[in-house]
Amino acid sequence: MALWLLWLLEPAPWGAPAPQTTVTILIWHWPFTNRPPELPGDTCSHYGMAGCRLSANRSLLASADAVVFHHRELQTLKSRLPLDQRPNGQPWVWASMESPSNTRGLHHFRGIFNWVLSYRRDSDIFVPYGRLEPYSGPAPPLPTKSKMAAWVVSNFQERQQRAKLYRQLVPHLRVDVFGRASGRPLCANCLLPTVAQYRFYLSFENSQHRDYITEKFWRNALAAGTVPVVLGPPRATYEAFVPADAFVHVDDFSSARELAGFLVSMNESSYQRFFAWRDRLRVRLLGDWRERFCSICARYPYLPRSQVYEDLEGWFQA
């Protein structure tokens, strides 16, 4: 059964019953900054998780119930893991929301981590970039569409599959490109209103890997009220997250020219069918690292204490 349908029927993992006692999660490196946000004791309560405490105070290493290490800082800062101070039996969590193509140095961490937090569905702590959740009430009106296709890209490299596909599309389809790579950057509050004017958005992932579906799909397209044209994992993976008629997958076409022809020739009735899901569902973006780390507590009572990733690189690169 698709995950989006399961979320309608069952509580999400981060809504699971809280442990009976407070669980302390120590964040060794706060992602992408050396200045952690304020973490009051009730932080996780805001995400429906009571009995869960986040802290970036490394003096709690000896008493923390689990310690999280974010890979980007391990990779870029080359920080030494506090192995000689690690209490016996303390679970360590490897966390990353990056794709294998943008992850280096995993061979250094053999036999160290017990649990994984990532976008992969087979992770111990599964945290997607977004999800659909039940919505009652009238569907919000769709923005008026006056343009064909948009793409926001900050890192354009010709060797990437998305760049090659874009080059093949533009002779047949008008695509307006925004972002640092185009010289037309968008302010944080300008992205969604800009994209909302377009019928289609190129939700092209920078690399194609198992379950790797990012904000390019959830925020830039679905939340903006436009139809995502996706390049990423296979169609079946997307259908585990959203209804099959909510997106266009490039794999369904034999060429970029055929894809462009499909988009350009689509009538209004066919176009509107891509938004049928909005009558009962809405997009929930899950980009806050506090919420991601709080979700560890929801899974904490059920995770194996004796598990160790002897070959983390082999698992993640598979």
C-alpha positions as CSV (number, residue, x, y, z in Angstrom):
1,M,0.0,0.0,0.0
2,A,1.3,3.5,-0.8
3,L,2.8,5.4,2.1
4,W,0.5,8.4,1.4
5,L,-2.5,6.1,1.9
6,L,-1.1,4.6,5.0
7,W,-0.7,8.1,6.4
8,L,-4.4,8.6,6.0
9,L,-5.2,5.4,7.9
10,E,-2.5,5.3,10.6
11,P,-0.6,7.8,12.7
12,A,2.7,8.9,11.2
13,P,5.9,7.6,12.8
14,W,6.5,11.0,14.5
15,G,3.0,10.7,16.1
16,A,3.8,7.3,17.8
17,P,3.3,7.0,21.6
18,A,6.1,8.7,23.5
19,P,8.3,6.7,25.8
20,Q,7.3,6.7,29.5
21,T,10.5,8.6,30.5
22,T,12.2,11.5,28.8
23,V,14.6,10.5,26.1
24,T,17.6,12.8,25.6
25,I,18.9,13.1,22.1
26,L,22.3,14.7,21.8
27,I,23.1,16.4,18.5
28,W,26.9,16.4,18.1
29,H,26.9,18.7,15.1
30,W,23.9,20.8,14.3
31,P,23.5,20.6,10.5
32,F,25.1,23.3,8.4
33,T,25.9,25.6,11.3
34,N,28.1,25.9,14.3
35,R,25.4,27.8,16.2
36,P,22.6,25.5,17.1
37,P,19.1,27.0,17.5
38,E,17.5,27.5,20.8
39,L,16.3,24.1,22.1
40,P,13.9,24.6,25.0
41,G,12.8,21.5,26.9
42,D,9.4,21.4,25.1
43,T,10.8,21.7,21.6
44,C,9.6,18.2,20.6
45,S,6.2,18.8,22.1
46,H,5.6,21.3,19.2
47,Y,5.9,18.3,16.8
48,G,3.6,16.0,18.8
49,M,6.4,14.2,20.6
50,A,6.3,14.5,24.4
51,G,9.0,13.0,26.6
52,C,11.7,13.9,24.1
53,R,14.6,16.3,24.8
54,L,17.0,17.7,22.2
55,S,20.3,19.1,23.2
56,A,23.5,20.3,21.6
57,N,25.4,20.3,24.9
58,R,28.3,17.9,24.4
59,S,28.8,17.6,28.2
60,L,25.7,15.3,28.1
61,L,27.6,12.6,26.1
62,A,27.8,10.3,29.1
63,S,24.1,10.4,29.9
64,A,22.4,10.9,26.5
65,D,20.1,8.2,25.3
66,A,21.3,8.5,21.8
67,V,23.8,10.7,19.9
68,V,23.3,12.0,16.4
69,F,26.1,12.8,14.0
70,H,25.3,14.7,10.8
71,H,27.4,13.6,8.0
72,R,28.1,16.9,6.2
73,E,30.1,18.1,9.3
74,L,31.9,14.8,9.7
75,Q,32.8,15.0,6.0
76,T,33.8,18.7,5.8
77,L,35.1,19.4,9.3
78,K,36.8,16.0,9.6
79,S,35.8,15.9,13.2
80,R,37.1,13.2,15.4
81,L,34.4,11.0,16.8
82,P,34.5,10.8,20.7
83,L,34.9,7.0,20.6
84,D,37.1,6.9,23.7
85,Q,34.3,8.6,25.7
86,R,31.4,6.6,24.3
87,P,29.3,4.8,27.0
88,N,28.8,1.1,26.5
89,G,25.6,0.4,24.7
90,Q,24.9,4.0,23.7
91,P,23.1,4.2,20.3
92,W,24.8,6.4,17.8
93,V,22.8,7.8,14.8
94,W,24.2,8.7,11.4
95,A,22.1,11.4,9.8
96,S,22.0,12.7,6.3
97,M,19.4,14.0,3.8
98,E,21.9,14.1,0.9
99,S,22.2,11.6,-1.9
100,P,25.0,9.1,-2.2
101,S,26.4,11.2,-5.0
102,N,27.0,14.0,-2.6
103,T,28.2,11.9,0.3
104,R,31.9,11.0,0.8
105,G,34.0,9.3,3.4
106,L,31.6,6.7,4.6
107,H,34.3,4.0,4.6
108,H,35.7,5.7,7.7
109,F,32.7,4.7,9.8
110,R,32.6,1.0,9.7
111,G,31.1,-0.6,12.8
112,I,30.3,2.7,14.5
113,F,26.7,3.6,14.0
114,N,23.7,1.7,15.2
115,W,20.9,3.6,13.5
116,V,20.4,5.7,10.3
117,L,18.2,8.8,9.9
118,S,17.6,9.6,6.3
119,Y,15.0,9.9,3.5
120,R,15.5,6.2,2.6
121,R,12.4,4.2,3.5
122,D,14.5,1.4,4.9
123,S,16.2,3.8,7.3
124,D,15.8,3.2,11.1
125,I,14.4,6.7,11.4
126,F,12.7,7.5,8.1
127,V,12.2,11.2,7.5
128,P,11.0,12.2,4.0
129,Y,11.3,15.7,2.7
130,G,7.6,16.0,2.7
131,R,4.3,14.0,2.7
132,L,0.7,14.3,2.0
133,E,-1.7,14.4,4.9
134,P,-5.5,14.4,5.2
135,Y,-7.2,17.7,4.6
136,S,-10.8,18.6,5.3
137,G,-12.5,21.7,3.9
138,P,-12.5,23.3,0.5
139,A,-9.3,22.8,-1.6
140,P,-7.4,26.0,-1.9
141,P,-7.8,27.6,-5.3
142,L,-5.2,26.9,-7.9
143,P,-3.0,29.9,-8.9
144,T,-3.8,31.3,-12.4
145,K,-1.4,29.8,-15.0
146,S,0.0,32.0,-17.7
147,K,3.3,30.3,-18.5
148,M,4.5,26.8,-19.5
149,A,7.4,25.4,-17.5
150,A,9.8,26.6,-14.8
151,W,13.0,25.3,-13.3
152,V,14.9,26.6,-10.3
153,V,18.5,25.4,-10.2
154,S,21.5,26.6,-8.2
155,N,24.1,24.1,-9.3
156,F,24.1,23.4,-13.0
157,Q,26.6,20.9,-14.2
158,E,26.6,19.6,-17.7
159,R,27.6,16.0,-16.6
160,Q,24.4,15.7,-14.6
161,Q,21.4,13.8,-16.1
162,R,19.1,16.7,-15.3
163,A,21.3,19.1,-17.3
164,K,21.4,16.7,-20.3
165,L,17.6,16.3,-20.2
166,Y,17.1,20.1,-20.0
167,R,19.3,20.6,-23.1
168,Q,17.1,18.0,-24.9
169,L,13.9,19.6,-23.8
170,V,14.5,23.3,-24.6
171,P,14.3,23.0,-28.4
172,H,10.7,21.8,-28.0
173,L,9.5,23.4,-24.7
174,R,9.7,26.9,-23.3
175,V,11.4,26.6,-19.9
176,D,12.1,29.6,-17.8
177,V,15.1,29.0,-15.6
178,F,15.7,30.7,-12.2
179,G,18.3,30.4,-9.4
180,R,22.0,31.1,-9.0
181,A,23.0,29.0,-12.0
182,S,20.8,31.0,-14.3
183,G,21.8,34.5,-13.0
184,R,18.1,35.0,-12.0
185,P,18.1,34.2,-8.3
186,L,14.8,34.2,-6.4
187,C,14.4,35.5,-2.9
188,A,13.1,33.0,-0.3
189,N,9.6,34.4,-0.4
190,C,9.5,34.8,-4.2
191,L,10.1,31.2,-5.2
192,L,6.6,29.8,-4.7
193,P,4.6,32.8,-6.1
194,T,6.9,32.8,-9.2
195,V,6.6,29.0,-9.8
196,A,2.8,29.1,-9.2
197,Q,2.4,31.0,-12.5
198,Y,3.6,28.0,-14.4
199,R,1.7,24.9,-15.6
200,F,4.7,22.6,-15.0
201,Y,7.8,22.6,-12.8
202,L,10.9,20.5,-13.6
203,S,11.4,18.6,-10.4
204,F,14.8,17.3,-11.5
205,E,16.9,15.8,-8.8
206,N,20.6,16.5,-9.0
207,S,21.3,12.7,-8.9
208,Q,19.1,9.7,-9.2
209,H,19.1,7.3,-6.2
210,R,16.7,5.1,-4.2
211,D,13.9,7.1,-2.6
212,Y,15.7,10.4,-3.2
213,I,12.8,12.8,-3.6
214,T,13.6,16.3,-2.3
215,E,12.0,19.7,-1.8
216,K,12.2,20.2,-5.6
217,F,9.1,17.9,-5.7
218,W,7.3,18.7,-2.4
219,R,7.8,22.4,-2.1
220,N,8.8,23.8,-5.5
221,A,6.0,22.0,-7.3
222,L,3.3,20.4,-5.2
223,A,3.2,23.1,-2.5
224,A,3.4,25.8,-5.2
225,G,0.3,24.4,-7.0
226,T,1.9,23.3,-10.2
227,V,2.5,19.9,-11.8
228,P,5.9,18.3,-11.2
229,V,7.7,16.8,-14.1
230,V,10.0,14.4,-12.2
231,L,13.5,13.0,-12.9
232,G,14.6,10.9,-10.0
233,P,13.8,7.4,-8.8
234,P,11.4,5.2,-10.7
235,R,7.7,6.0,-11.0
236,A,6.8,3.3,-8.4
237,T,8.8,5.2,-5.8
238,Y,6.9,8.4,-6.3
239,E,3.6,6.5,-6.2
240,A,4.6,5.3,-2.8
241,F,4.4,8.9,-1.7
242,V,1.6,10.5,-3.8
243,P,-1.2,9.4,-6.1
244,A,-0.1,8.2,-9.6
245,D,-1.9,11.0,-11.3
246,A,-0.2,13.8,-9.3
247,F,2.9,14.1,-11.5
248,V,4.5,13.5,-14.9
249,H,7.5,11.1,-14.9
250,V,10.1,11.5,-17.6
251,D,10.5,7.7,-17.8
252,D,7.0,7.4,-19.3
253,F,8.3,8.9,-22.6
254,S,10.8,7.6,-25.2
255,S,12.4,11.0,-25.8
256,A,12.5,14.5,-24.5
257,R,10.7,15.6,-27.6
258,E,7.8,13.2,-26.9
259,L,7.7,14.5,-23.3
260,A,7.6,18.1,-24.5
261,G,4.8,17.3,-27.0
262,F,2.7,15.8,-24.2
263,L,3.1,18.8,-22.0
264,V,2.4,21.4,-24.7
265,S,-0.6,19.6,-26.2
266,M,-2.4,18.9,-22.8
267,N,-5.9,20.3,-22.7
268,E,-7.3,22.0,-19.6
269,S,-9.5,19.1,-18.6
270,S,-6.5,16.7,-18.6
271,Y,-4.4,19.3,-16.8
272,Q,-6.9,19.7,-13.9
273,R,-6.9,16.0,-13.2
274,F,-3.4,16.3,-11.9
275,F,-4.8,18.2,-8.9
276,A,-7.6,15.8,-7.9
277,W,-5.6,14.9,-4.8
278,R,-6.0,18.5,-3.5
279,D,-9.7,17.7,-2.6
280,R,-8.6,15.5,0.3
281,L,-4.9,15.9,0.9
282,R,-2.4,18.7,1.5
283,V,1.4,19.0,1.4
284,R,3.2,18.8,4.7
285,L,6.9,20.0,4.3
286,L,9.3,18.3,6.7
287,G,12.4,20.4,6.4
288,D,13.0,21.4,10.0
289,W,15.9,19.6,11.6
290,R,14.3,19.9,15.0
291,E,11.3,17.9,13.8
292,R,13.6,15.3,12.1
293,F,15.6,14.8,15.3
294,C,12.5,14.6,17.5
295,S,11.3,11.8,15.3
296,I,14.1,9.7,16.8
297,C,12.1,9.5,20.0
298,A,9.1,8.1,18.2
299,R,11.1,5.3,16.9
300,Y,13.4,4.9,20.0
301,P,11.4,2.2,21.9
302,Y,11.3,0.0,18.8
303,L,14.8,0.2,17.4
304,P,17.3,-2.7,17.9
305,R,20.0,-1.9,20.5
306,S,22.5,-4.5,19.2
307,Q,22.4,-3.4,15.6
308,V,25.6,-2.0,14.0
309,Y,26.2,-0.9,10.5
310,E,29.4,-2.7,9.7
311,D,29.4,-1.4,6.1
312,L,27.5,1.9,6.1
313,E,28.9,2.9,2.7
314,G,27.8,-0.4,1.2
315,W,24.3,0.1,2.6
316,F,23.9,3.7,1.5
317,Q,25.5,3.3,-1.9
318,A,23.3,0.3,-2.8
